[in-house]
Structures are given as structure tokens and as C-alpha cells.
């Protein structure tokens, strides 16, 4: 199951497929580009973000994982 075009438009805030793809990529949402050029977003990306790691998603994997702050680890001192 995939989001409808209207739902993708609402999610991204854009109507043009190229702008939708750019926004989905920046949000770290996995998607597929169909033959008509429109992005197809699996429903699992909205219901359970990050749950669908398989497939042809084009979003960079680093954007999907939270970044940790660099700094000392004081847990060993306790």
C-alpha cells in the first residue's frame, strides 16, 4: 500500500514530483519513483517511520538515524 498523490502532496507541501522527491529525501523518507515520475511512499513510512529498510528507497540512510552528540562517555566512571 502506498500513499495517494494527495497524501504525498500534503506530506511534502509540494505538487511537482521533482519537488516532492527533494522534500522526501531531505526528510529521510524512503520512496520509490514510479514510471510516471511520481514518488510512491509506502504507508509504513508514515505509520512506522524507519520500519521499512528494504527495497529501493532513495533516501540516504544517515538521514533516517538520529545523530549522537560527540563528547566524553562518563558511564565508565560510575
mmCIF file of the C-alpha atoms, coordinates in Angstrom:
data_MODEL
# 
_entry.id   MODEL 
# 
loop_
_atom_site.group_PDB 
_atom_site.id 
_atom_site.type_symbol 
_atom_site.label_atom_id 
_atom_site.label_alt_id 
_atom_site.label_comp_id 
_atom_site.label_asym_id 
_atom_site.label_entity_id 
_atom_site.label_seq_id 
_atom_site.pdbx_PDB_ins_code 
_atom_site.Cartn_x 
_atom_site.Cartn_y 
_atom_site.Cartn_z 
_atom_site.occupancy 
_atom_site.B_iso_or_equiv 
_atom_site.pdbx_formal_charge 
_atom_site.auth_seq_id 
_atom_site.auth_comp_id 
_atom_site.auth_asym_id 
_atom_site.auth_atom_id 
_atom_site.pdbx_PDB_model_num 
ATOM 1  C CA . UNK A 1 1  ? 0.000  0.000  0.000   1.00 0.00 ? 1  UNK A CA 1 
ATOM 2  C CA . UNK A 1 2  ? 1.203  3.455  -0.899  1.00 0.00 ? 2  UNK A CA 1 
ATOM 3  C CA . UNK A 1 3  ? 0.114  6.968  -0.015  1.00 0.00 ? 3  UNK A CA 1 
ATOM 4  C CA . UNK A 1 4  ? -2.101 8.651  -2.588  1.00 0.00 ? 4  UNK A CA 1 
ATOM 5  C CA . UNK A 1 5  ? -0.780 11.571 -4.639  1.00 0.00 ? 5  UNK A CA 1 
ATOM 6  C CA . UNK A 1 6  ? -2.835 13.911 -2.474  1.00 0.00 ? 6  UNK A CA 1 
ATOM 7  C CA . UNK A 1 7  ? -1.321 12.453 0.692   1.00 0.00 ? 7  UNK A CA 1 
ATOM 8  C CA . UNK A 1 8  ? 2.221  12.815 -0.685  1.00 0.00 ? 8  UNK A CA 1 
ATOM 9  C CA . UNK A 1 9  ? 1.382  16.408 -1.604  1.00 0.00 ? 9  UNK A CA 1 
ATOM 10 C CA . UNK A 1 10 ? 0.153  17.052 1.921   1.00 0.00 ? 10 UNK A CA 1 
ATOM 11 C CA . UNK A 1 11 ? 3.197  15.341 3.448   1.00 0.00 ? 11 UNK A CA 1 
ATOM 12 C CA . UNK A 1 12 ? 5.705  17.309 1.384   1.00 0.00 ? 12 UNK A CA 1 
ATOM 13 C CA . UNK A 1 13 ? 3.841  20.546 0.757   1.00 0.00 ? 13 UNK A CA 1 
ATOM 14 C CA . UNK A 1 14 ? 4.645  20.360 -2.977  1.00 0.00 ? 14 UNK A CA 1 
ATOM 15 C CA . UNK A 1 15 ? 2.660  19.426 -6.092  1.00 0.00 ? 15 UNK A CA 1 
ATOM 16 C CA . UNK A 1 16 ? 5.506  18.831 -8.565  1.00 0.00 ? 16 UNK A CA 1 
ATOM 17 C CA . UNK A 1 17 ? 7.030  15.330 -8.401  1.00 0.00 ? 17 UNK A CA 1 
ATOM 18 C CA . UNK A 1 18 ? 10.603 16.680 -8.517  1.00 0.00 ? 18 UNK A CA 1 
ATOM 19 C CA . UNK A 1 19 ? 9.929  18.945 -5.539  1.00 0.00 ? 19 UNK A CA 1 
ATOM 20 C CA . UNK A 1 20 ? 8.189  16.123 -3.674  1.00 0.00 ? 20 UNK A CA 1 
ATOM 21 C CA . UNK A 1 21 ? 11.188 13.853 -4.222  1.00 0.00 ? 21 UNK A CA 1 
ATOM 22 C CA . UNK A 1 22 ? 13.579 16.543 -2.992  1.00 0.00 ? 22 UNK A CA 1 
ATOM 23 C CA . UNK A 1 23 ? 11.497 17.085 0.147   1.00 0.00 ? 23 UNK A CA 1 
ATOM 24 C CA . UNK A 1 24 ? 11.080 13.345 0.848   1.00 0.00 ? 24 UNK A CA 1 
ATOM 25 C CA . UNK A 1 25 ? 14.842 12.887 0.527   1.00 0.00 ? 25 UNK A CA 1 
ATOM 26 C CA . UNK A 1 26 ? 15.512 15.754 2.954   1.00 0.00 ? 26 UNK A CA 1 
ATOM 27 C CA . UNK A 1 27 ? 13.022 14.240 5.433   1.00 0.00 ? 27 UNK A CA 1 
ATOM 28 C CA . UNK A 1 28 ? 14.682 10.829 5.218   1.00 0.00 ? 28 UNK A CA 1 
ATOM 29 C CA . UNK A 1 29 ? 11.505 9.175  3.931   1.00 0.00 ? 29 UNK A CA 1 
ATOM 30 C CA . UNK A 1 30 ? 12.008 6.056  1.788   1.00 0.00 ? 30 UNK A CA 1 
ATOM 31 C CA . UNK A 1 31 ? 10.153 6.148  -1.505  1.00 0.00 ? 31 UNK A CA 1 
ATOM 32 C CA . UNK A 1 32 ? 10.035 4.637  -4.984  1.00 0.00 ? 32 UNK A CA 1 
ATOM 33 C CA . UNK A 1 33 ? 9.747  6.577  -8.215  1.00 0.00 ? 33 UNK A CA 1 
ATOM 34 C CA . UNK A 1 34 ? 7.065  5.101  -10.481 1.00 0.00 ? 34 UNK A CA 1 
ATOM 35 C CA . UNK A 1 35 ? 7.166  5.084  -14.274 1.00 0.00 ? 35 UNK A CA 1 
ATOM 36 C CA . UNK A 1 36 ? 5.025  8.244  -14.313 1.00 0.00 ? 36 UNK A CA 1 
ATOM 37 C CA . UNK A 1 37 ? 7.722  10.112 -12.337 1.00 0.00 ? 37 UNK A CA 1 
ATOM 38 C CA . UNK A 1 38 ? 5.710  10.479 -9.132  1.00 0.00 ? 38 UNK A CA 1 
ATOM 39 C CA . UNK A 1 39 ? 7.169  9.241  -5.845  1.00 0.00 ? 39 UNK A CA 1 
ATOM 40 C CA . UNK A 1 40 ? 5.427  6.305  -4.174  1.00 0.00 ? 40 UNK A CA 1 
ATOM 41 C CA . UNK A 1 41 ? 5.672  6.338  -0.382  1.00 0.00 ? 41 UNK A CA 1 
ATOM 42 C CA . UNK A 1 42 ? 4.863  3.095  1.430   1.00 0.00 ? 42 UNK A CA 1 
ATOM 43 C CA . UNK A 1 43 ? 2.231  3.567  4.141   1.00 0.00 ? 43 UNK A CA 1 
ATOM 44 C CA . UNK A 1 44 ? 4.685  2.002  6.609   1.00 0.00 ? 44 UNK A CA 1 
ATOM 45 C CA . UNK A 1 45 ? 6.876  5.103  6.278   1.00 0.00 ? 45 UNK A CA 1 
ATOM 46 C CA . UNK A 1 46 ? 4.098  7.208  7.773   1.00 0.00 ? 46 UNK A CA 1 
ATOM 47 C CA . UNK A 1 47 ? 2.657  4.688  10.236  1.00 0.00 ? 47 UNK A CA 1 
ATOM 48 C CA . UNK A 1 48 ? 6.053  3.379  11.392  1.00 0.00 ? 48 UNK A CA 1 
ATOM 49 C CA . UNK A 1 49 ? 8.873  5.675  10.206  1.00 0.00 ? 49 UNK A CA 1 
ATOM 50 C CA . UNK A 1 50 ? 12.106 3.817  9.624   1.00 0.00 ? 50 UNK A CA 1 
ATOM 51 C CA . UNK A 1 51 ? 10.400 0.404  9.729   1.00 0.00 ? 51 UNK A CA 1 
ATOM 52 C CA . UNK A 1 52 ? 10.814 -0.358 6.029   1.00 0.00 ? 52 UNK A CA 1 
ATOM 53 C CA . UNK A 1 53 ? 14.540 -0.504 5.342   1.00 0.00 ? 53 UNK A CA 1 
ATOM 54 C CA . UNK A 1 54 ? 14.332 -2.935 2.422   1.00 0.00 ? 54 UNK A CA 1 
ATOM 55 C CA . UNK A 1 55 ? 13.505 -2.019 -1.119  1.00 0.00 ? 55 UNK A CA 1 
ATOM 56 C CA . UNK A 1 56 ? 14.515 0.721  -3.490  1.00 0.00 ? 56 UNK A CA 1 
ATOM 57 C CA . UNK A 1 57 ? 14.148 3.708  -1.242  1.00 0.00 ? 57 UNK A CA 1 
ATOM 58 C CA . UNK A 1 58 ? 16.271 6.611  -2.339  1.00 0.00 ? 58 UNK A CA 1 
ATOM 59 C CA . UNK A 1 59 ? 16.664 8.440  0.940   1.00 0.00 ? 59 UNK A CA 1 
ATOM 60 C CA . UNK A 1 60 ? 20.129 8.401  2.480   1.00 0.00 ? 60 UNK A CA 1 
ATOM 61 C CA . UNK A 1 61 ? 20.378 6.007  5.400   1.00 0.00 ? 61 UNK A CA 1 
ATOM 62 C CA . UNK A 1 62 ? 22.235 8.546  7.548   1.00 0.00 ? 62 UNK A CA 1 
ATOM 63 C CA . UNK A 1 63 ? 19.201 10.854 7.495   1.00 0.00 ? 63 UNK A CA 1 
ATOM 64 C CA . UNK A 1 64 ? 16.994 8.121  8.948   1.00 0.00 ? 64 UNK A CA 1 
ATOM 65 C CA . UNK A 1 65 ? 19.163 7.535  12.023  1.00 0.00 ? 65 UNK A CA 1 
ATOM 66 C CA . UNK A 1 66 ? 19.403 10.094 14.825  1.00 0.00 ? 66 UNK A CA 1 
ATOM 67 C CA . UNK A 1 67 ? 22.781 11.741 15.224  1.00 0.00 ? 67 UNK A CA 1 
ATOM 68 C CA . UNK A 1 68 ? 24.591 11.406 18.520  1.00 0.00 ? 68 UNK A CA 1 
ATOM 69 C CA . UNK A 1 69 ? 26.458 14.313 20.009  1.00 0.00 ? 69 UNK A CA 1 
ATOM 70 C CA . UNK A 1 70 ? 30.187 13.891 20.175  1.00 0.00 ? 70 UNK A CA 1 
ATOM 71 C CA . UNK A 1 71 ? 31.573 14.111 23.667  1.00 0.00 ? 71 UNK A CA 1 
ATOM 72 C CA . UNK A 1 72 ? 33.064 12.150 26.530  1.00 0.00 ? 72 UNK A CA 1 
ATOM 73 C CA . UNK A 1 73 ? 31.387 8.977  27.788  1.00 0.00 ? 73 UNK A CA 1 
ATOM 74 C CA . UNK A 1 74 ? 31.163 9.237  31.563  1.00 0.00 ? 74 UNK A CA 1 
ATOM 75 C CA . UNK A 1 75 ? 29.284 5.963  32.024  1.00 0.00 ? 75 UNK A CA 1 
ATOM 76 C CA . UNK A 1 76 ? 32.551 4.058  32.667  1.00 0.00 ? 76 UNK A CA 1 
ATOM 77 C CA . UNK A 1 77 ? 33.319 6.258  35.695  1.00 0.00 ? 77 UNK A CA 1 
ATOM 78 C CA . UNK A 1 78 ? 30.224 5.308  37.657  1.00 0.00 ? 78 UNK A CA 1 
# 
